[in-house]
């Protein structure tokens, strides 16, 4: 008699987790965060509520992990498409700070304009204001790692003499990252590559007139 292979609980758990992620991301786009429920996520994922509560304490926690996983998947896909063994985890350093910042800020614009990122990102940003614990986790796991990439690139430029010695990289990055996030969050204007480029140019060179070069 052939022996039956016991079910792989690890693989089953991973399938359930993946289904929960997919369900949370789909539902927040379809119905919005206010109408998103653990029950709806469970039903869409084909799992019991208790399965979700075993891993997460709230719908916000589920959505945050799902969104982080979505970013990881995109990074892995980008690395594979570029033929890289490792995921790109820093802003390129071509030696031209302006070009590098424009390159990354344009990619950020594209991400903000992508429907699969927009709804969950907005939901997490809004919920983070009402839920301090989730807000802190949102900053720690999602926002801060992204900002630190800018910090590192500005530090590299400062070390190369391309930025004034006394410049605080963390404050400097807010000159372009802050307005971009504000425009996206408030829908106060179109998010375009040209807008991203202008933010970088104004941040690096200011808005006062500069003497014309001969």
HUGITA-V156666 format. One record per residue. N is the residue number from 1. PHI is phi in whole degrees, -180 to 180 (* if undefined). Layout:
# HUGITA-V156666
n=N phi=PHI
n=N phi=PHI
This chain:
# HUGITA-V156666
n=1 phi=*
n=2 phi=-71
n=3 phi=-80
n=4 phi=-82
n=5 phi=-78
n=6 phi=-64
n=7 phi=-62
n=8 phi=-85
n=9 phi=-66
n=10 phi=-65
n=11 phi=-66
n=12 phi=-64
n=13 phi=-64
n=14 phi=-66
n=15 phi=-63
n=16 phi=-64
n=17 phi=-62
n=18 phi=-64
n=19 phi=-65
n=20 phi=-66
n=21 phi=-58
n=22 phi=-61
n=23 phi=-66
n=24 phi=-62
n=25 phi=-67
n=26 phi=-68
n=27 phi=-69
n=28 phi=-67
n=29 phi=-75
n=30 phi=-77
n=31 phi=-117
n=32 phi=87
n=33 phi=-69
n=34 phi=-60
n=35 phi=-96
n=36 phi=-73
n=37 phi=-134
n=38 phi=-62
n=39 phi=-62
n=40 phi=-67
n=41 phi=-62
n=42 phi=-62
n=43 phi=-64
n=44 phi=-67
n=45 phi=-80
n=46 phi=75
n=47 phi=-129
n=48 phi=-83
n=49 phi=-56
n=50 phi=-63
n=51 phi=-65
n=52 phi=-67
n=53 phi=-67
n=54 phi=-70
n=55 phi=-106
n=56 phi=-136
n=57 phi=-97
n=58 phi=-159
n=59 phi=-66
n=60 phi=-64
n=61 phi=-65
n=62 phi=-62
n=63 phi=-65
n=64 phi=-62
n=65 phi=-65
n=66 phi=-65
n=67 phi=-71
n=68 phi=-62
n=69 phi=-65
n=70 phi=-61
n=71 phi=-66
n=72 phi=-63
n=73 phi=-63
n=74 phi=-64
n=75 phi=-67
n=76 phi=-64
n=77 phi=-64
n=78 phi=-64
n=79 phi=-65
n=80 phi=-68
n=81 phi=-65
n=82 phi=-87
n=83 phi=73
n=84 phi=-98
n=85 phi=-79
n=86 phi=-120
n=87 phi=-71
n=88 phi=-63
n=89 phi=-130
n=90 phi=-154
n=91 phi=-72
n=92 phi=-56
n=93 phi=-118
n=94 phi=-88
n=95 phi=95
n=96 phi=-115
n=97 phi=-60
n=98 phi=-59
n=99 phi=-64
n=100 phi=-68
n=101 phi=-66
n=102 phi=-64
n=103 phi=-59
n=104 phi=-75
n=105 phi=-68
n=106 phi=-64
n=107 phi=-64
n=108 phi=-66
n=109 phi=-58
n=110 phi=-61
n=111 phi=-69
n=112 phi=-62
n=113 phi=-84
n=114 phi=-86
n=115 phi=-58
n=116 phi=-73
n=117 phi=-97
n=118 phi=-61
n=119 phi=-63
n=120 phi=-66
n=121 phi=-65
n=122 phi=-63
n=123 phi=-62
n=124 phi=-69
n=125 phi=-64
n=126 phi=-70
n=127 phi=-65
n=128 phi=-64
n=129 phi=-75
n=130 phi=-92
n=131 phi=-117
n=132 phi=-56
n=133 phi=-66
n=134 phi=-67
n=135 phi=-60
n=136 phi=-65
n=137 phi=-69
n=138 phi=-60
n=139 phi=-66
n=140 phi=-65
n=141 phi=-91
n=142 phi=-114
n=143 phi=-75
n=144 phi=-62
n=145 phi=-59
n=146 phi=-69
n=147 phi=-66
n=148 phi=-66
n=149 phi=-66
n=150 phi=-66
n=151 phi=-56
n=152 phi=-62
n=153 phi=-68
n=154 phi=-67
n=155 phi=-62
n=156 phi=-62
n=157 phi=-67
n=158 phi=-65
n=159 phi=-65
n=160 phi=-88
n=161 phi=80
n=162 phi=-92
n=163 phi=-133
n=164 phi=-56
n=165 phi=-56
n=166 phi=-87
n=167 phi=-70
n=168 phi=-89
n=169 phi=-58
n=170 phi=-69
n=171 phi=-73
n=172 phi=-59
n=173 phi=-64
n=174 phi=-69
n=175 phi=-68
n=176 phi=-112
n=177 phi=-71
n=178 phi=-63
n=179 phi=-61
n=180 phi=-64
n=181 phi=-64
n=182 phi=-64
n=183 phi=-65
n=184 phi=-66
n=185 phi=-66
n=186 phi=-92
n=187 phi=52
n=188 phi=-88
n=189 phi=178
n=190 phi=-70
n=191 phi=-99
n=192 phi=-131
n=193 phi=-63
n=194 phi=-63
n=195 phi=-63
n=196 phi=-61
n=197 phi=-62
n=198 phi=-65
n=199 phi=-59
n=200 phi=-64
n=201 phi=-64
n=202 phi=-66
n=203 phi=-66
n=204 phi=-81
n=205 phi=-120
n=206 phi=77
n=207 phi=-117
n=208 phi=-74
n=209 phi=-63
n=210 phi=-110
n=211 phi=-62
n=212 phi=-71
n=213 phi=-91
n=214 phi=-82
